[in-house]
Amino acid sequence: MRFPWGSVEVADLPTIGVGVDTLSDLSRSDEPPGVRLRTARAQALAFRGEFALTGKPDSIVTRDLVTLPYPTRFGLFRASRAIAPFLSITNRMLVIRWHESDGRPRVLLFEPSDVELGRYTPYFDNLAQKTPGVLQRRMVREHGTVLGHLAGLGIRPSDVDYLMFDHLHTQDLRRWVGTTAHQDDLDAHPRAAFPNAKVIVQRDELAGMAELHPLQKPWYQPAAYRDVPPEAFLPISGSVVLGPGVAVIKTPGHVFGNQSLVVNTSTGIWVSSENVIAAEALAPEHSGLPGIARWSRQWQQEVVLNANTIETTADQYNSIVLEKTLADRSQADSRFVQFFPSSELTGAWTNPGTTPTFSHGHITHGIQPV
């Protein structure tokens, strides 16, 4: 199997978590998409009961990283009637802590984006070159860095066990896991900021990055992976319970190897990914955004996709329904479920018609690190 750094075989490591037999990879099913959708609902309901019994993690805390522009036609696929060509999304990192059954502590960072290097993603790099600097400063707001947030939480980088992203669009991991050679663009040979961390990623995504399809190329930085050590990755195939109340489930569609975080908290089950950018995208009938509810009724769509690559649209739709079925209702507003977009729609005066009807903003659970 080929990977971004060449023909290097990276074995699955069975020591990470427990595989989930209840959830299958429906994108590999021979059944029609409508049948796969019905199966997704049934499997999600079955897994809900199993997952709740695994317990809860010790703590979860959210930290904002960056707010940036994103095309409205991508984020609210076909549904929005807003006049603004761009909306704003806020990327956030989740810090999750738990203890294994033998007492070992674990720290997982979900969406720990290196914002500084992520801006060189072809799409965003091209957009920046066309945008005057004064306008960029109004559109892009950096809230903090991964390492800065961890320091504020009293967590040492060496304490981090796992890094995980729903997919590797825009991600440059060289400073997080180190490289095997000097990097000319960085004028450095980065040492791993997280020396003990492994990157949990679906094997399908790593394989796909070895030879990108034209639909994928604007969103990946494959050159940034050529000198990343293969042993920095924990490739998995499918869904895995990582610890008490913490799981990663495969949700293909947005990318072939998309995955979602599922956590069990004091308010119930949450799901997080970038399959949609707003809680109301899973309940468009309750959306106050221009055009969303009407579009949902007219086209009989129960979700609004985040669709920039549209690699496999029917699979993404089915994955979102699976996520929606897994998540509990929000205690703040029961019209919406506890789905936490890893890039969440954020209102801005520069983007009329794109202020969300409802926003989660954060997940907080358990005793917070000090």
C-alpha positions in Angstrom: 0.0 0.0 0.0 1.3 3.4 -0.9 1.4 6.3 1.5 2.3 10.0 1.1 5.9 9.3 1.9 6.2 6.4 -0.6 5.8 2.7 -0.6 6.1 2.1 3.1 3.9 -0.4 4.8 2.4 0.9 8.1 0.8 -1.9 10.1 -2.4 -1.5 12.1 -1.6 -1.4 15.8 -4.2 -3.5 17.6 -3.2 -2.2 21.0 -5.2 1.0 20.5 -8.7 0.7 21.9 -11.3 -1.9 21.1 -12.8 -2.3 17.6 -16.5 -1.6 17.2 -18.3 -4.4 15.4 -21.7 -2.7 15.6 -20.7 0.0 13.0 -19.7 -1.2 9.6 -18.1 0.8 6.8 -21.3 1.3 4.7 -19.4 3.0 1.9 -18.1 -0.5 1.1 -21.5 -2.0 1.0 -23.0 -3.3 -2.2 -26.5 -2.1 -1.1 -28.1 1.0 -2.8 -27.5 4.3 -1.0 -31.1 4.4 0.4 -30.7 1.0 2.0 -27.3 2.1 3.5 -29.0 5.1 5.0 -31.6 2.9 6.8 -28.7 0.7 8.0 -26.8 3.7 9.3 -29.7 4.7 11.5 -30.1 1.2 12.9 -26.4 0.8 13.6 -26.2 4.2 15.3 -29.1 3.3 17.6 -27.4 0.0 18.5 -24.0 1.7 19.1 -25.6 4.4 21.3 -26.6 1.8 23.9 -23.2 0.1 23.8 -21.2 3.2 23.9 -23.0 4.7 26.9 -21.9 1.7 28.9 -18.2 2.3 28.3 -18.3 5.1 30.9 -17.1 8.7 30.7 -13.7 10.4 30.3 -12.2 12.4 33.2 -12.5 15.8 31.4 -13.1 17.6 28.1 -12.2 21.2 27.5 -12.5 23.3 24.3 -10.0 25.9 23.1 -10.5 28.3 20.1 -7.7 28.4 17.5 -8.7 30.5 14.5 -11.7 32.1 12.8 -11.4 32.3 9.1 -13.5 32.8 5.9 -15.0 29.8 4.0 -17.2 29.9 0.9 -20.9 29.9 1.8 -21.6 27.6 -1.2 -19.4 25.0 0.4 -20.4 25.3 4.1 -24.1 25.4 3.4 -24.2 23.3 0.3 -26.9 24.5 -2.1 -29.2 25.6 0.7 -28.2 29.1 1.7 -29.8 32.2 0.2 -27.4 34.6 2.0 -26.0 37.4 -0.1 -22.6 36.9 1.5 -20.2 34.8 -0.7 -18.2 33.9 2.4 -19.2 32.9 5.9 -16.9 32.5 9.0 -16.0 29.3 10.7 -14.1 28.9 14.0 -11.7 26.0 14.3 -11.5 24.6 17.9 -9.3 22.0 19.7 -10.8 19.6 22.2 -8.5 18.3 25.0 -9.8 15.0 26.3 -8.4 13.1 29.3 -9.2 9.7 30.7 -7.6 6.8 32.6 -7.2 3.3 31.3 -8.5 0.3 33.3 -4.9 -0.2 34.6 -4.8 3.4 35.8 -2.6 4.9 33.0 -3.6 8.5 32.2 -4.3 9.4 28.6 -4.5 12.7 26.7 -6.1 13.1 23.3 -6.0 16.3 21.3 -8.8 16.5 18.7 -8.2 19.0 15.9 -4.9 20.4 17.2 -4.3 22.4 14.0 -1.0 24.1 13.3 -2.7 27.3 12.2 0.5 29.0 11.0 1.3 26.2 8.5 -2.2 25.4 7.6 -2.6 28.6 5.8 -0.4 27.2 3.0 -3.1 24.8 2.0 -3.5 25.5 -1.8 -7.1 26.8 -1.6 -6.5 29.2 1.4 -3.0 30.2 0.1 -4.6 31.2 -3.2 -7.4 33.0 -1.5 -4.9 35.0 0.7 -2.9 36.1 -2.4 -6.0 37.6 -3.9 -7.2 39.3 -0.7 -5.7 42.7 0.4 -3.9 42.5 3.7 -6.2 44.9 5.5 -9.2 42.8 4.6 -7.4 39.6 5.6 -6.9 41.0 9.1 -10.6 41.6 9.4 -11.5 38.2 8.1 -9.0 36.0 10.0 -8.7 36.1 13.8 -6.3 33.9 15.6 -7.4 33.1 19.2 -4.4 31.1 20.4 -2.0 28.3 19.6 -2.1 24.6 20.4 1.0 24.8 22.6 -0.1 28.0 24.2 -3.5 26.6 25.2 -1.9 23.4 26.6 0.5 25.5 28.7 -2.5 27.4 30.1 -4.1 24.1 31.0 -1.0 22.8 32.7 -0.5 20.0 30.2 3.1 19.2 29.0 3.4 18.3 25.3 5.2 15.1 26.5 2.0 14.1 28.3 0.0 14.0 25.1 -0.7 10.4 23.8 -2.8 11.0 20.7 -3.4 13.6 18.0 -6.5 13.2 15.9 -8.3 15.0 13.1 -11.6 14.2 11.5 -9.6 14.4 8.2 -6.3 15.8 7.1 -7.5 18.7 4.9 -5.2 21.7 5.6 -3.1 19.9 8.2 0.7 20.2 8.3 2.0 17.9 11.1 5.7 18.4 10.7 6.2 20.5 13.8 4.0 18.2 15.9 5.6 14.9 15.0 9.0 15.9 13.6 10.6 15.1 10.3 13.4 12.8 9.1 15.1 15.5 7.1 15.7 19.3 6.9 12.7 21.2 5.6 13.8 24.0 3.2 10.5 26.0 3.5 10.8 26.0 7.4 14.6 26.5 7.3 14.7 23.9 10.0 14.8 20.2 10.8 11.8 20.1 13.2 11.9 17.9 16.3 8.6 16.6 17.5 6.7 19.0 19.7 4.7 16.0 20.9 7.4 13.4 21.3 5.1 10.7 22.7 2.0 11.3 20.6 0.7 9.2 17.8 -1.7 10.4 15.0 -4.9 8.4 14.8 -5.9 8.3 11.2 -8.0 6.1 8.9 -5.9 3.9 6.7 -8.1 4.9 3.7 -7.1 8.6 4.1 -3.4 7.9 4.2 -3.7 5.7 1.1 -5.7 8.3 -0.7 -3.1 11.0 0.0 -0.5 9.0 -1.9 -2.1 10.0 -5.2 -4.7 12.7 -4.8 -7.7 13.1 -7.1 -8.2 16.5 -8.6 -11.2 17.1 -6.4 -8.9 16.7 -3.4 -5.8 18.6 -4.4 -6.9 22.1 -3.3 -7.4 21.0 0.3 -4.3 18.8 1.1 -0.6 19.5 1.6 0.9 16.2 0.6 4.5 17.5 0.4 4.3 18.2 4.1 4.1 14.4 4.7 7.1 13.2 2.7 9.5 13.4 5.5 7.2 12.7 8.4 8.2 9.4 10.1 5.6 6.7 9.3 5.8 5.5 12.9 4.2 8.7 14.0 0.9 7.4 12.8 -1.6 4.9 14.2 -3.6 3.8 11.1 -6.9 2.2 11.9 -9.6 0.7 9.7 -13.1 1.5 10.9 -14.4 2.5 14.4 -12.7 2.1 17.7 -13.5 2.8 21.4 -10.3 4.5 22.7 -11.2 4.7 26.3 -14.2 5.2 28.7 -16.6 7.4 26.8 -14.2 8.2 24.0 -14.5 6.7 20.5 -13.5 7.4 16.9 -16.0 6.2 14.3 -15.5 6.1 10.5 -17.8 8.5 8.7 -16.8 8.4 5.0 -18.0 11.0 2.5 -16.5 14.4 3.2 -13.3 12.5 2.5 -13.0 8.8 1.8 -11.3 8.2 5.2 -13.3 10.7 7.3 -13.7 9.9 11.0 -15.7 11.5 13.8 -15.1 11.8 17.5 -17.8 10.5 19.9 -17.7 11.3 23.6 -20.0 10.5 26.5 -20.3 13.4 29.0 -22.4 14.6 31.9 -25.0 15.9 29.3 -25.0 12.8 27.2 -23.4 11.8 24.0 -21.7 14.3 21.7 -20.3 13.8 18.1 -17.8 16.1 16.5 -16.6 16.3 12.9 -16.6 18.7 10.0 -19.3 16.9 8.0 -21.5 19.9 8.7 -20.5 23.4 10.0 -23.5 24.2 12.2 -25.8 22.4 14.6 -28.8 23.6 12.6 -27.4 21.8 9.5 -28.6 18.6 11.2 -32.0 20.2 11.9 -32.5 22.6 8.9 -36.2 22.8 9.6 -35.4 24.9 12.7 -32.8 27.1 11.0 -33.3 30.9 10.8 -30.6 31.2 8.2 -32.0 32.6 4.8 -33.2 29.8 2.6 -32.2 26.8 4.8 -35.6 25.6 6.1 -37.3 26.2 2.8 -34.6 24.3 0.9 -34.9 21.4 3.3 -38.7 21.2 2.8 -38.5 21.7 -1.0 -35.9 19.0 -1.5 -36.8 16.8 1.4 -33.3 16.9 2.8 -32.8 16.3 6.6 -29.2 17.6 6.7 -27.1 20.3 5.0 -23.7 19.0 4.0 -20.3 20.8 4.3 -19.4 20.0 0.7 -16.1 21.4 -0.6 -14.7 18.2 -2.1 -17.9 16.2 -2.5 -15.9 13.0 -2.8 -18.9 10.7 -2.1 -22.0 12.8 -1.4 -24.4 10.1 -0.6 -22.0 8.5 1.8 -21.5 11.9 3.5 -25.2 12.3 3.9 -25.5 8.9 5.4 -22.6 9.5 7.7 -24.2 12.7 9.0 -27.5 10.9 9.7 -25.5 8.3 11.6 -23.9 11.2 13.7 -27.3 12.8 14.2 -28.8 9.6 15.4 -25.9 9.0 17.8 -25.9 12.4 19.5 -28.2 13.4 22.4 -30.4 16.4 22.4 -28.9 19.7 23.5 -29.9 20.7 27.0 -29.7 24.3 26.0 -32.2 23.9 23.1 -33.7 20.6 22.4 -34.4 21.4 18.8 -30.8 20.7 18.1 -28.5 17.7 18.9 -25.2 17.7 20.6 -23.2 17.7 17.4 -20.1 19.9 17.8 -18.7 21.0 14.4 -15.0 20.9 14.4 -15.2 24.1 12.3 -18.3 25.9 13.6 -20.3 28.6 11.8 -19.6 31.9 13.5 -21.5 35.1 13.0 -19.7 38.2 11.6 -21.0 41.6 10.5 -19.0 41.2 7.3 -21.1 38.1 6.3 -24.8 39.1 6.3 -27.2 36.2 6.5 -24.7 33.7 8.0 -25.2 34.2 11.7 -26.1 30.8 13.2 -29.5 30.3 14.8 -27.8 28.2 17.6 -24.2 27.6 18.5 -22.6 25.2 20.9 -19.4 27.1 21.2 -17.7 24.6 23.5 -17.9 21.2 25.2 -17.1 21.2 28.9 -17.1 18.0 31.0 -15.6 16.7 34.2 -12.8 18.1 36.4 -10.8 20.5 34.3 -7.0 20.4 34.2 -5.2 23.1 36.2 
